[in-house]
Structures are given as structure tokens and as C-alpha cells.
Amino acid sequence: MPKKENLLDRNAPQWQQGNLIEIEICDLNHTGDGVGKYCGKVVFVPNTVTGDLVKVRLLNVKPQYAYAKLDRIIRPSRDRIRPRCIVADKCGGCQWQHVNYDRQLIAKTEAVFQSLRRIGGFVNPNVAATIPSFDSIAYRNKATYPLGRSATGNLQAGYYRKGSHQIVNLNQCPIQDPRLNPLLAEIKQDIQQQGWSVYDEKNHRGRLRHLSLRIGKNTGEMLITLVSASKRLEGLVELAEVWLKRYPNLVGINLNYNPTKTNVIFGPETYCIAGRNYLREIFANLEFQLRADTFFQINTKTTEKLLKIIIDRLKLKGNEILIDAYCGIGTFTLPLAQKVAKAIGIEVQPQAIEQAKLNANLNNISNVSFKTGKVESILPDLKIKPDLIILDPPRKGCDRTSIETLLETLPPDLVYISCQPATLARDLKILTSNGKYQLSLVQPIDFFPQTPHVECIAFLRAIS
């Protein structure tokens, strides 16, 4: 008998670029795009939500998947909400302002689970539900905006459109601390009046590159930093004094010098123009000094939540030796030092170690020491047997040599803090593959609401 023709397939639009198709969004992926299926093939669609029935236009078509642009919403998902920002569909700073916050948390838990399965090879990893952020908006304690000029010559500051270097001009941002919003709008006007040239990354001409705003969430102190390809901005000293008088909580204005042909935001030299070069912040009941280019977690109050989770789970007795690899300015080292007999921080950046020591002295914490260098170099030279090692590497994760050194040191407990589930899964696979460690729990926690990014804490225990 001849095979019965499938009229739906015959009448369906073809799988080719430019065609309009109808799909239902069934998932959200790790980049924030909605995921649907058409004739057994996967379609990725930005600005959609799980449960949306949509018509989309195919753009980049491959044999088994395609990227598409949302044409119209046929039936909105019950998890679709109205964005708080009028440029949310254009700005690349947020991807999920149109997604109900509970759905965001579910998607992040699933993303971590799938990374551990697909990349880490864990069959059924113990992934807890994502802990929500203390605030789902207005949480960012720092914002750094690229600067540009509009077609009419007006100064622009904002985030890039997704997948481009085209600035979406902003006068306020709902995810940054609202106390920074007046500075963003007014400082743009002041810079416009000064007439300083703006850096053009195509021909590498011009001076001003970025405007960076930072606030101590718990102190209210603020810093302004201009990133420039030139050390000289005529009238900046006078303008800085105006800003100090205008904004009562502003404690310093800095100029960061970055002449390099790179997309790295901050250069190696920062000069204090007025006030001081740091702000004070209270974190975990300790005082920290944060400079313009200091790395500090972007979501202060939720970072305090993360620290409490670590302390509660480890049940420290007070006689432990702790090593904090990738310790930065001592963000976790110093609060944890108060719970153990001795703490040692390791960090490759000398400037961060300088600040860590300063922060230890500020808080009269004497049972801590800091070492400058790579983990794989410092750890064997310590010639001690730690009870606990904290890992908080950059997004790229730990390098293989560092992990091999950890496996030789073999502390009873490892805590791995990560902002990138893919590299976390990769490193956990190595740490557990030789039978020396067992992964007991991965706890996602939402440091980055309105985006697909997620922080995780992984707890590992040495197998005796």
C-alpha cells in the first residue's frame, strides 16, 4: 500500500530562511532565547517565553536547527509579563524582563541540571531549586556604560543591542540601584556640555570610552569613574568638584586610563580626580573598601545570602584551616575567617591582595594571611593540610593544573562557587572522575535577575 500523504507536512512552510512558521515555545535556553520545535527541528527565538504560541521568521537556518525573529504573538504565555523598561526588547543588558520571575528561577534550575548532565556526565545530580535574589530589580551595585554619539551628535550612554555594538541610549535602568539613575541622566548632559570627544572603536580616535557608576548598597556611598583613552580631559577637575557638591553621597571621581585597542573596559591606571578613590561598603557585618576597578559581586544582598548558605551547610567548629583560592579582595575569606582557626587567601592579582590585606586590617582580623600567585604554585608551598578549600574562579573556571593540585592536596571539603554552569560542570567532572570526591549538592542562587545568568555553589566531600 502506498504511504498516506501527511497533508500537514505538505502544506507547512518550508524549512528555509525568510519563511514564517508557527511554533509553541517549550523552554528557555542558557542564553535567554525561547526554544520551540518545527517538524522535529529546534528553533531559537529571542523575546519569547515558555508557553507562548508565536509566529516567527526563520533567519539562520541549519539542517537541524534555526534562529528566528519574533513576528507576532498568537497566544501569550501565562508567564509573559510587561517589561519594566521601555527599551527591554532592544537593550542587550537584560533578556528576561518579559518573563515572570518564578519562571526565570525554574529555567535557571533546569539550565544548571542540564549542564551537569550533558557536560559533567552526572546521571542525576542533586540540584536544589534556585534561591531567588533578595531583589528581582534594582539590585546592581555597579553599572558601566559604553559611550557614543547619536546621528545628531548627542552623547549616548547605555548597553549594546544584543549581538551588536550599537548603543541603546538610557537615562535610567530598572536593574541598577535607583540611587544611580539621577547620575546617569545628569552626567551625560554635563559631558555633552564639556564637548569631550568620544572614542570610536572602528578608527580608534576620540577620548571618552565608558561611564562607570558604583554604589555601596548598605552605605549609600557612590563613585563616578570616566574611562578615557587620554589622561587629559580639560575641565574635569572643576566638573568633579561640581559633582561632589551636587550629590551628597558621592565620595569620589576617578579617571581610568585605557588607550589600548581592546574591548577590555578598564585600563591599568586609575587616577583620583576629586574626593577619594574608594567607597565604603558593609558586607556580612564587615567594612570593605571598593575602588572603581575592584571586583565585587554585583548583587550585594544576595551574596550575603550565599555566604550564609555556605556557613550553615559546613557547620564549622572553629578549629579548621581554610584556604580561599581566587580570593580577590577577601569578600568570602574575611567573613569565613571569623568562623575558623586560620584562613589563607590566594589571588593572582597583586592589587586585589593589597586590598584584601587592607580590608583585614580595617576589621582587625588577624587569623588570615594572603598570598599573591597562582593556586597551583602557592598551594604546594604552603605545606599544610587544609580542612576546607573555597574555589571562586572567573567565568572560564579552574585551569587543569589547579585542579590537579587540589586533588593532590585533598582537603575533606571543597566548595566551588561559579557564575558559569558549563565550566562548573566541566570542572566537577574532573574533580569527581577519579573517585576522590563526591558531589553532594549544587545550589543555584540568582545573582542576576532579568538575565539567564545564574550563580551556583557546589559542595564536594572527599571519599574516605
C-alpha positions as CSV (number, residue, x, y, z in Angstrom):
1,M,0.0,0.0,0.0
2,P,1.4,3.5,-0.8
3,K,2.2,5.6,2.2
4,K,-0.5,8.0,3.2
5,E,0.5,11.6,2.5
6,N,0.8,13.9,5.5
7,L,-1.2,16.9,4.4
8,L,0.1,19.0,7.4
9,D,3.7,18.5,6.2
10,R,2.7,19.2,2.6
11,N,1.0,22.5,3.5
12,A,3.6,23.6,6.1
13,P,6.0,26.4,5.2
14,Q,9.4,25.1,4.1
15,W,12.5,25.0,6.3
16,Q,14.3,27.9,4.7
17,Q,15.4,31.4,5.5
18,G,12.8,34.1,5.4
19,N,9.8,31.8,5.8
20,L,7.2,32.5,8.5
21,I,6.3,29.5,10.7
22,E,4.1,28.9,13.8
23,I,5.5,27.3,16.9
24,E,4.9,26.9,20.6
25,I,7.8,27.8,22.9
26,C,8.5,24.9,25.2
27,D,11.7,26.0,27.0
28,L,14.2,28.8,27.7
29,N,17.9,28.2,26.9
30,H,21.1,29.3,28.7
31,T,21.4,32.4,26.5
32,G,17.9,33.5,27.3
33,D,16.2,32.6,24.0
34,G,12.9,30.7,23.8
35,V,13.1,27.2,22.3
36,G,10.4,25.7,20.1
37,K,10.2,22.8,17.6
38,Y,9.1,22.7,14.0
39,C,8.8,19.4,12.1
40,G,11.2,17.8,14.6
41,K,13.8,20.6,14.3
42,V,14.8,23.2,17.0
43,V,14.1,26.9,16.7
44,F,15.6,29.5,18.9
45,V,13.6,32.8,19.3
46,P,14.6,35.8,21.5
47,N,12.0,37.7,23.4
48,T,9.7,34.7,23.9
49,V,8.5,32.8,27.0
50,T,7.7,29.2,27.7
51,G,4.1,28.7,26.7
52,D,4.0,31.4,24.0
53,L,2.3,30.4,20.7
54,V,4.1,32.6,18.2
55,K,4.7,33.3,14.5
56,V,8.4,33.7,13.8
57,R,10.5,34.4,10.7
58,L,13.4,31.9,10.1
59,L,16.8,33.7,9.9
60,N,19.8,31.5,10.2
61,V,18.7,28.0,9.1
62,K,20.8,24.9,9.6
63,P,19.8,21.3,8.9
64,Q,18.5,20.5,12.4
65,Y,18.1,23.9,14.0
66,A,17.5,27.6,13.2
67,Y,17.4,31.0,14.8
68,A,14.3,33.1,14.2
69,K,12.9,36.5,14.8
70,L,9.6,37.0,16.6
71,D,7.0,38.2,14.1
72,R,3.9,38.2,16.4
73,I,2.5,36.6,19.5
74,I,-0.6,34.5,18.6
75,R,-1.3,33.4,22.2
76,P,0.8,34.8,25.1
77,S,2.1,32.5,27.8
78,R,0.7,33.0,31.3
79,D,4.3,33.6,32.3
80,R,4.7,36.6,30.0
81,I,4.7,39.9,31.8
82,R,5.0,43.6,30.8
83,P,8.7,44.7,31.0
84,R,9.6,47.4,33.4
85,C,11.9,49.1,30.9
86,I,10.6,50.7,27.7
87,V,13.7,49.5,25.7
88,A,13.8,46.0,27.1
89,D,13.2,44.4,23.7
90,K,16.2,46.3,22.2
91,C,18.7,46.5,25.1
92,G,21.2,43.7,25.5
93,G,21.6,44.3,29.2
94,C,18.5,42.2,30.1
95,Q,17.0,39.3,28.2
96,W,14.1,38.3,30.5
97,Q,12.2,41.4,31.7
98,H,9.2,39.9,29.8
99,V,9.4,36.7,31.8
100,N,7.6,36.1,35.1
101,Y,10.3,35.9,37.9
102,D,9.2,32.4,39.1
103,R,9.6,31.1,35.5
104,Q,13.1,32.6,35.4
105,L,14.1,30.7,38.5
106,I,12.7,27.4,37.1
107,A,14.6,28.0,33.9
108,K,17.9,28.6,35.8
109,T,17.5,25.4,37.8
110,E,16.9,23.4,34.7
111,A,19.9,25.0,32.9
112,V,22.2,24.0,35.8
113,F,20.8,20.5,35.9
114,Q,21.2,20.0,32.1
115,S,24.8,21.4,32.2
116,L,25.7,18.9,34.9
117,R,24.2,16.0,32.9
118,R,25.4,16.9,29.4
119,I,28.8,18.4,30.2
120,G,29.6,16.9,33.6
121,G,28.2,13.4,32.9
122,F,26.3,13.3,36.1
123,V,23.3,11.0,35.7
124,N,21.0,12.5,38.3
125,P,22.8,15.4,40.0
126,N,21.4,16.8,43.3
127,V,20.4,20.3,42.1
128,A,18.3,22.3,44.5
129,A,15.7,24.8,43.4
130,T,17.3,28.2,42.6
131,I,17.2,30.6,45.5
132,P,15.7,33.9,44.5
133,S,17.5,37.2,44.6
134,F,16.9,39.5,47.6
135,D,15.6,41.9,44.9
136,S,14.5,41.0,41.4
137,I,15.0,44.5,40.2
138,A,17.2,47.5,41.4
139,Y,19.9,45.0,42.5
140,R,23.0,46.0,40.6
141,N,25.6,47.9,42.7
142,K,27.7,48.8,39.7
143,A,26.9,49.8,36.1
144,T,29.5,50.5,33.3
145,Y,28.1,52.1,30.2
146,P,29.8,52.5,26.8
147,L,29.6,56.0,25.4
148,G,28.8,57.0,21.9
149,R,27.3,59.8,19.7
150,S,23.9,59.7,18.0
151,A,23.5,60.6,14.4
152,T,22.7,64.2,15.5
153,G,25.8,64.4,17.7
154,N,24.2,63.9,21.1
155,L,26.1,61.9,23.8
156,Q,24.7,58.4,24.4
157,A,25.3,56.0,27.2
158,G,23.7,52.6,27.6
159,Y,24.0,49.0,26.9
160,Y,24.6,47.5,23.5
161,R,21.8,45.9,21.4
162,K,22.1,42.1,21.6
163,G,24.8,40.8,19.2
164,S,26.0,44.3,18.2
165,H,28.0,47.3,19.3
166,Q,25.1,49.7,18.7
167,I,24.3,51.6,21.9
168,V,20.7,51.7,23.2
169,N,20.6,55.1,24.9
170,L,19.4,55.1,28.5
171,N,18.6,57.7,31.1
172,Q,17.7,55.2,33.8
173,C,17.9,51.4,34.2
174,P,15.5,49.4,36.4
175,I,18.0,46.7,37.4
176,Q,20.6,49.1,38.8
177,D,20.3,50.7,42.2
178,P,17.8,53.5,41.7
179,R,20.1,56.0,43.5
180,L,22.4,55.8,40.5
181,N,19.7,56.9,38.0
182,P,19.9,60.7,38.5
183,L,23.7,60.4,38.0
184,L,23.3,58.6,34.6
185,A,20.9,61.2,33.1
186,E,22.6,64.3,34.5
187,I,26.3,63.3,34.0
188,K,25.5,62.7,30.3
189,Q,24.3,66.3,30.0
190,D,27.4,67.6,31.8
191,I,29.8,65.6,29.5
192,Q,27.8,66.8,26.4
193,Q,28.4,70.4,27.5
194,Q,32.1,69.8,28.0
195,G,32.5,68.8,24.4
196,W,34.9,66.0,25.0
197,S,35.4,63.7,22.1
198,V,34.0,60.1,22.3
199,Y,36.1,57.1,21.5
200,D,35.4,55.4,18.1
201,E,36.4,51.8,18.3
202,K,36.5,51.5,14.5
203,N,39.2,54.1,13.8
204,H,40.5,54.3,17.4
205,R,40.1,58.0,17.7
206,G,38.5,60.1,20.4
207,R,38.9,60.0,24.2
208,L,35.9,59.1,26.4
209,R,35.1,55.4,26.3
210,H,32.9,54.4,29.3
211,L,31.0,55.9,32.3
212,S,31.1,53.7,35.4
213,L,28.9,54.2,38.4
214,R,29.3,52.3,41.7
215,I,27.4,52.4,45.0
216,G,27.7,50.7,48.3
217,K,24.2,49.1,48.7
218,N,24.5,49.2,52.5
219,T,26.3,52.6,52.9
220,G,24.9,54.6,50.0
221,E,28.4,55.9,49.1
222,M,29.0,56.4,45.4
223,L,31.9,56.6,42.9
224,I,31.9,58.0,39.4
225,T,34.6,56.8,37.0
226,L,35.3,58.0,33.5
227,V,37.3,55.6,31.3
228,S,39.3,57.5,28.7
229,A,41.9,56.9,26.0
230,S,43.5,60.1,27.2
231,K,44.8,61.2,30.6
232,R,43.8,64.7,29.9
233,L,40.2,65.9,29.9
234,E,40.1,69.7,30.1
235,G,37.8,71.0,32.9
236,L,37.4,67.6,34.6
237,V,38.8,68.8,37.9
238,E,36.3,71.7,38.1
239,L,33.4,69.5,36.9
240,A,34.3,66.8,39.6
241,E,34.0,69.5,42.3
242,V,30.6,70.4,41.0
243,W,29.5,66.7,41.1
244,L,30.8,66.3,44.7
245,K,28.6,69.3,45.8
246,R,25.6,68.2,43.7
247,Y,25.4,64.6,45.0
248,P,25.7,64.3,48.8
249,N,26.6,60.6,48.8
250,L,29.2,60.9,46.1
251,V,32.6,60.3,47.7
252,G,35.0,60.2,44.7
253,I,35.5,60.9,41.0
254,N,38.2,58.8,39.1
255,L,39.7,58.8,35.7
256,N,40.7,55.4,34.3
257,Y,43.3,55.5,31.5
258,N,42.7,52.9,28.8
259,P,44.5,53.7,25.5
260,T,44.6,50.1,24.2
261,K,42.8,48.8,21.1
262,T,40.7,46.3,23.1
263,N,37.2,45.6,24.3
264,V,38.5,45.3,27.9
265,I,36.8,48.1,29.8
266,F,39.3,49.2,32.4
267,G,42.9,50.1,31.8
268,P,45.7,49.5,34.3
269,E,45.9,53.1,35.6
270,T,43.2,54.9,37.7
271,Y,43.6,58.4,39.0
272,C,41.6,60.0,41.7
273,I,40.4,63.4,40.4
274,A,38.4,64.5,43.5
275,G,37.3,63.1,46.8
276,R,38.7,59.6,47.4
277,N,39.4,56.6,45.2
278,Y,37.2,54.2,47.1
279,L,33.8,53.8,48.6
280,R,33.0,52.1,51.9
281,E,30.7,49.1,51.9
282,I,29.4,46.9,54.7
283,F,29.2,43.3,53.8
284,A,28.5,40.4,56.2
285,N,28.9,43.0,59.1
286,L,32.4,43.8,57.9
287,E,33.7,47.0,56.3
288,F,35.2,46.8,52.8
289,Q,36.9,49.4,50.7
290,L,35.9,49.1,47.0
291,R,37.8,51.0,44.3
292,A,36.5,51.8,40.8
293,D,38.0,48.7,39.2
294,T,37.7,46.3,42.2
295,F,35.9,43.1,41.5
296,F,33.0,42.7,43.9
297,Q,29.8,40.7,43.4
298,I,27.2,42.8,41.6
299,N,24.3,41.7,43.9
300,T,25.4,42.6,47.5
301,K,22.4,41.4,49.5
302,T,22.1,38.1,47.6
303,T,25.9,37.5,48.0
304,E,25.3,37.7,51.8
305,K,22.6,35.0,51.3
306,L,25.2,32.8,49.5
307,L,27.7,33.3,52.3
308,K,25.1,32.2,54.9
309,I,24.3,29.1,52.9
310,I,28.0,28.1,52.9
311,I,28.3,28.7,56.7
312,D,25.1,26.9,57.5
313,R,25.9,23.8,55.4
314,L,29.6,23.4,56.5
315,K,28.8,23.7,60.3
316,L,32.3,25.0,61.0
317,K,33.6,24.2,64.5
318,G,36.2,26.9,64.8
319,N,39.3,24.8,64.6
320,E,39.5,24.4,60.8
321,I,42.2,25.7,58.4
322,L,40.5,27.3,55.4
323,I,42.1,28.2,52.0
324,D,40.2,30.6,49.7
325,A,41.6,30.2,46.2
326,Y,40.8,33.1,43.9
327,C,40.1,35.2,47.0
328,G,40.0,38.6,45.3
329,I,39.7,41.3,48.0
330,G,38.8,38.9,50.7
331,T,35.0,39.0,50.1
332,F,34.5,35.5,51.4
333,T,37.9,35.0,53.1
334,L,37.3,37.6,55.8
335,P,33.8,36.6,57.0
336,L,34.8,32.9,57.0
337,A,38.0,33.7,58.8
338,Q,35.8,34.6,61.8
339,K,34.4,31.0,61.8
340,V,37.7,29.1,61.6
341,A,41.1,28.9,63.3
342,K,43.1,30.1,60.3
343,A,42.3,31.4,56.8
344,I,44.6,31.8,53.8
345,G,43.6,33.7,50.6
346,I,45.3,33.1,47.3
347,E,45.0,35.6,44.4
348,V,47.0,36.2,41.2
349,Q,46.3,39.9,41.1
350,P,48.6,41.9,43.4
351,Q,46.2,44.9,43.6
352,A,43.5,42.6,44.9
353,I,45.8,41.2,47.5
354,E,46.7,44.7,48.6
355,Q,43.1,45.5,49.1
356,A,42.4,42.2,50.9
357,K,45.1,43.0,53.4
358,L,43.8,46.5,53.9
359,N,40.3,45.1,54.5
360,A,41.6,42.6,57.0
361,N,43.3,45.4,59.0
362,L,40.2,47.5,58.8
363,N,38.2,44.8,60.6
364,N,41.0,43.7,63.0
365,I,41.0,40.2,61.6
366,S,44.4,38.7,62.5
367,N,44.0,35.0,61.8
368,V,44.2,35.5,58.0
369,S,47.0,35.8,55.5
370,F,47.1,36.5,51.8
371,K,49.4,35.1,49.1
372,T,50.0,36.5,45.6
373,G,50.3,34.0,42.8
374,K,48.6,31.1,41.0
375,V,46.8,28.4,43.0
376,E,49.0,25.6,41.5
377,S,52.2,27.4,42.6
378,I,51.1,28.7,46.1
379,L,49.2,25.7,47.4
380,P,52.1,23.1,47.4
381,D,54.4,25.6,49.1
382,L,52.1,26.2,52.0
383,K,52.9,22.7,53.3
384,I,49.7,22.5,55.3
385,K,46.7,20.2,55.2
386,P,43.6,22.4,54.9
387,D,40.2,21.2,56.1
388,L,38.4,23.3,53.5
389,I,39.1,25.0,50.2
390,I,36.8,27.6,48.7
391,L,37.0,28.0,44.9
392,D,35.6,31.1,43.2
393,P,37.3,31.3,39.8
394,P,36.5,33.6,36.9
395,R,33.8,32.5,34.3
396,K,36.4,30.4,32.5
397,G,36.7,28.1,35.5
398,C,39.8,26.5,37.0
399,D,42.7,25.5,34.8
400,R,43.6,21.8,34.7
401,T,46.8,22.3,36.7
402,S,45.0,24.0,39.6
403,I,42.5,21.1,39.7
404,E,45.3,18.5,39.7
405,T,47.0,20.4,42.6
406,L,43.7,20.4,44.5
407,L,43.4,16.6,44.0
408,E,46.9,16.2,45.5
409,T,46.1,18.4,48.4
410,L,42.8,16.6,49.0
411,P,41.0,18.7,51.7
412,P,38.0,16.9,53.2
413,D,35.6,19.6,51.9
414,L,35.6,21.6,48.7
415,V,33.1,24.5,47.9
416,Y,33.1,25.6,44.3
417,I,31.3,29.0,43.6
418,S,30.7,29.5,39.9
419,C,28.8,32.0,37.7
420,Q,29.1,29.7,34.6
421,P,27.3,26.4,34.8
422,A,29.1,25.0,31.8
423,T,32.6,25.4,33.2
424,L,31.4,24.4,36.6
425,A,30.1,21.1,35.2
426,R,33.4,20.6,33.3
427,D,35.5,21.1,36.4
428,L,33.2,19.0,38.7
429,K,33.6,16.1,36.2
430,I,37.3,16.2,36.6
431,L,37.2,16.6,40.4
432,T,34.9,13.5,40.8
433,S,36.1,11.3,38.0
434,N,39.0,9.6,39.9
435,G,36.9,8.6,42.9
436,K,38.5,11.1,45.3
437,Y,35.5,13.4,45.6
438,Q,31.7,13.0,45.6
439,L,29.4,15.8,44.6
440,S,26.8,16.2,47.4
441,L,24.8,19.3,46.3
442,V,24.7,22.0,43.7
443,Q,22.7,25.1,45.0
444,P,21.9,27.7,42.3
445,I,21.2,31.2,43.6
446,D,20.0,34.1,41.5
447,F,22.6,36.9,41.4
448,F,21.4,38.2,38.0
449,P,17.6,38.6,37.8
450,Q,16.1,39.5,34.4
451,T,19.0,37.7,32.7
452,P,19.7,34.0,32.1
453,H,22.9,34.1,34.1
454,V,23.0,32.2,37.4
455,E,25.4,31.7,40.3
456,C,26.0,28.2,41.8
457,I,27.5,26.7,44.9
458,A,28.7,23.1,44.6
459,F,29.6,21.2,47.7
460,L,32.0,18.3,47.4
461,R,33.2,15.8,50.1
462,A,36.4,13.7,49.9
463,I,35.6,10.0,49.8
464,S,37.4,8.3,52.7
